[in-house]
Amino acid sequence: MMKVTGICMVRDAEDIIGYIVEHMVEQVDQVIVADNLSQDKTRQILESFGSKITLVEDNDPAYRQSEKMTDLALLAGRLGAEWVVPFDADEWWYSDQGRLADVIRDNNYCIYVAQMFDHYPTGVDSDDPNPMKRIAWRNPGPNPLHKVACRITNGMIIEMGNHNVTYRDHLPTYGTDLIKVRHYPYRSAKQFVDKAVVGAMALDLTDLPFETGQHWRQYAQIARDHGDAELENVFREHFWRHDPALSGDLILDPIIP
């Protein structure tokens, strides 16, 4: 049977990574996670999965996502996989047609394009520690950016953000409308600030253009110039709704009822 492997790089995501990995372990045949110098309980949570996942140490503080995810894909290939699902710590991948690995195998495309739906916290959220249960309101339509799952070959490159993959030797076939992603990028004011500041520092260690991760860089600059409290105000203004039913720009659609 052709193997499908989930691959992920993560840093400081203790509030969500356990739930995401637990779900992905059920959806694919193998999971590989690279921990990038986490300072919270992320590493301990990953270690608690034992042999259910392959845990890789990433001691490079720079945000070289494309290079690192491509390396993880090739590692998955060496471990027997033919496809990879490159997932982030805040992404819940699924298919309405069944288990993710089975859908990928049964349709046999080279690239699977997954629409992504962004969830945002609100003033009516429950106190459940699982973000996928707590943060039930999302944008009505998909994010303009999509995610991809893909076949593994030498010469492949998973691009920044896991939004596309390129191949050196052939033109890929695409499968659409088979896989979806629920996205939980901002879960609290503190998490928003921490993500922006750490992300901007990691970007500053690369030679990537300013446009790459521009939002992180700009948010981190607000924190440097005006303090974390001002950046928390940005979160509350743009990524949080006091009463989503009254705001009218989100719909109630929990992925876990």
C-alpha positions in Angstrom: 0.0 0.0 0.0 1.3 3.4 -1.0 2.1 5.4 2.2 1.0 9.0 2.9 3.0 11.0 5.5 2.1 14.2 7.3 5.0 16.6 7.8 5.2 19.6 10.0 7.6 22.1 11.4 6.6 23.8 14.7 7.7 26.2 17.3 6.0 27.2 20.6 2.5 25.9 19.8 1.7 24.1 23.1 -2.0 25.2 23.1 -2.8 23.4 19.8 -0.1 21.1 18.5 -1.2 18.0 20.5 -4.7 18.2 19.2 -3.5 18.7 15.6 -1.0 15.8 15.7 -3.5 13.5 17.4 -5.9 14.1 14.5 -3.2 13.8 11.8 -2.0 10.5 13.2 -5.5 9.1 12.5 -5.6 10.7 9.0 -2.3 9.5 7.5 0.0 6.5 7.7 3.0 8.3 9.3 3.7 11.7 10.9 7.0 13.5 11.0 7.3 16.7 13.1 10.4 18.9 13.3 10.5 20.9 16.5 12.2 24.3 16.0 13.7 25.3 19.3 10.4 25.5 21.2 10.6 27.2 24.6 7.2 26.1 25.8 5.8 22.6 26.3 5.6 21.8 22.6 8.6 19.4 22.7 7.2 17.5 25.7 3.8 17.2 24.0 5.4 15.8 20.9 7.5 13.4 22.9 4.4 12.0 24.6 3.3 10.5 21.2 6.2 8.1 21.4 6.5 5.9 18.4 3.3 7.2 16.8 5.4 10.0 15.2 8.9 10.6 14.1 10.3 13.6 16.0 13.1 15.6 14.3 15.2 18.3 16.0 15.5 21.6 14.0 18.1 23.8 15.7 18.2 26.4 13.0 16.4 29.6 14.3 15.9 31.0 10.8 12.6 30.8 9.0 13.7 28.7 6.1 10.3 27.0 5.7 10.5 26.0 2.0 13.9 24.4 2.4 13.0 22.6 5.7 9.6 21.3 4.5 11.2 20.0 1.3 13.8 18.2 3.4 11.1 16.7 5.5 9.3 15.5 2.4 12.4 13.8 1.1 13.0 12.2 4.5 9.4 10.9 4.3 10.3 9.4 1.0 13.3 7.7 2.4 11.1 6.2 5.1 8.8 4.7 2.4 6.2 7.4 1.7 5.0 8.4 -1.7 2.9 11.4 -0.8 3.2 14.1 1.9 0.7 16.3 3.6 2.6 19.4 4.7 0.6 20.8 7.6 1.2 23.6 10.0 0.6 23.4 13.8 -2.6 25.4 13.4 -4.2 23.5 10.5 -6.8 20.8 10.7 -6.7 18.8 7.5 -9.7 16.6 6.5 -11.8 15.3 3.6 -15.6 14.9 3.4 -15.0 11.7 1.5 -13.1 9.8 4.2 -9.7 9.3 5.8 -7.2 11.7 4.2 -4.6 9.0 3.2 -7.3 6.9 1.6 -8.7 9.8 -0.4 -5.2 10.7 -1.6 -4.4 7.1 -2.6 -7.7 6.4 -4.3 -7.5 9.4 -6.6 -3.8 9.3 -7.3 -3.2 12.9 -8.4 0.2 14.5 -8.1 -0.9 17.6 -6.2 -4.0 18.0 -4.1 -5.2 21.6 -3.7 -6.9 22.2 -0.4 -9.1 25.2 0.3 -8.4 26.8 3.6 -11.0 28.3 5.9 -9.9 30.7 8.7 -11.4 30.5 12.2 -11.2 33.5 14.6 -11.8 33.7 18.3 -14.8 35.6 19.7 -16.4 36.8 22.9 -18.8 33.9 22.9 -16.3 31.1 22.7 -16.4 28.3 25.2 -13.6 27.7 27.7 -12.6 24.4 26.1 -8.8 24.0 25.9 -9.1 22.4 22.5 -9.0 25.3 20.0 -10.9 23.3 17.4 -13.8 23.0 19.8 -13.5 26.5 21.3 -13.1 28.6 18.2 -16.2 27.7 16.2 -16.7 30.8 14.1 -15.0 31.2 10.7 -14.9 33.2 7.5 -17.8 32.2 5.2 -15.5 31.8 2.2 -12.1 30.3 1.7 -8.8 32.1 2.2 -7.5 33.3 -1.2 -4.4 31.2 -0.5 -4.7 27.4 -0.6 -2.5 24.6 0.7 -1.2 21.5 -1.1 -0.5 17.9 -0.4 1.8 16.3 -3.0 3.6 13.3 -4.4 7.3 12.9 -3.4 10.0 13.0 -6.1 13.6 14.1 -6.2 13.9 17.6 -7.4 10.6 18.7 -5.8 10.4 22.0 -3.9 7.6 22.8 -1.4 7.2 26.5 -1.6 7.0 29.0 1.2 3.8 28.6 3.2 3.1 25.2 1.8 1.0 26.9 -0.8 2.5 25.2 -3.9 5.0 22.6 -5.0 7.2 22.6 -8.1 8.7 19.6 -9.8 11.8 19.5 -11.9 11.0 16.6 -14.2 7.3 16.6 -15.1 4.1 18.6 -15.1 1.8 17.6 -12.2 -1.8 16.6 -12.3 -4.1 18.4 -9.8 -6.9 17.2 -7.6 -9.3 19.8 -6.3 -12.4 19.8 -4.0 -11.2 16.7 -2.3 -9.4 18.1 0.7 -10.0 21.0 3.0 -8.2 22.8 5.8 -9.6 24.6 8.9 -7.1 27.2 10.0 -6.7 28.6 13.5 -3.9 31.1 13.2 -4.7 33.5 16.0 -6.2 32.0 19.2 -5.5 34.7 21.9 -4.0 38.1 22.2 -0.9 36.8 23.8 -0.4 34.0 21.3 -0.9 36.6 18.5 1.9 38.8 19.9 4.3 35.9 20.5 3.8 34.5 17.0 4.4 37.9 15.4 7.5 38.7 17.5 9.1 35.2 17.2 8.2 34.9 13.5 9.7 38.3 12.7 13.0 37.4 14.4 13.2 34.1 12.5 12.6 36.0 9.2 15.3 38.5 10.1 17.8 35.7 10.1 17.2 35.0 6.4 17.8 36.8 3.2 14.1 36.6 2.2 12.6 39.7 0.8 10.6 42.0 3.1 7.3 40.9 1.3 7.8 37.4 2.7 6.1 37.4 6.1 5.5 41.1 5.8 2.6 41.0 8.2 4.7 39.4 10.9 7.5 42.0 10.4 5.0 44.9 10.6 3.2 43.5 13.7 6.6 43.0 15.4 7.5 46.6 14.7 4.3 47.7 16.4 5.3 45.8 19.5 8.8 47.3 19.4 7.6 50.8 18.9 4.6 50.8 21.1 4.7 47.7 23.3 2.8 44.4 23.4 -0.4 46.0 24.6 -0.7 48.0 21.3 -0.2 44.8 19.3 -2.9 43.1 21.4 -5.2 45.9 20.3 -4.5 45.0 16.7 -5.6 41.5 17.5 -8.8 42.6 19.1 -9.6 45.0 16.2 -8.9 42.7 13.3 -8.9 39.0 14.5 -11.5 38.9 17.3 -15.2 39.6 17.5 -17.1 40.4 20.6 -20.4 39.1 19.2 -19.9 37.4 15.9 -23.7 37.0 15.3 -24.0 40.8 15.3 -20.8 41.5 13.4 -22.2 39.5 10.4 -18.8 38.6 8.9 -18.4 35.2 10.4 -20.4 32.0 10.4 -20.8 29.4 13.1 -19.3 26.1 11.8 -17.3 24.1 14.3 -15.1 21.3 12.8 -15.7 19.4 16.1 -19.3 19.8 17.3 
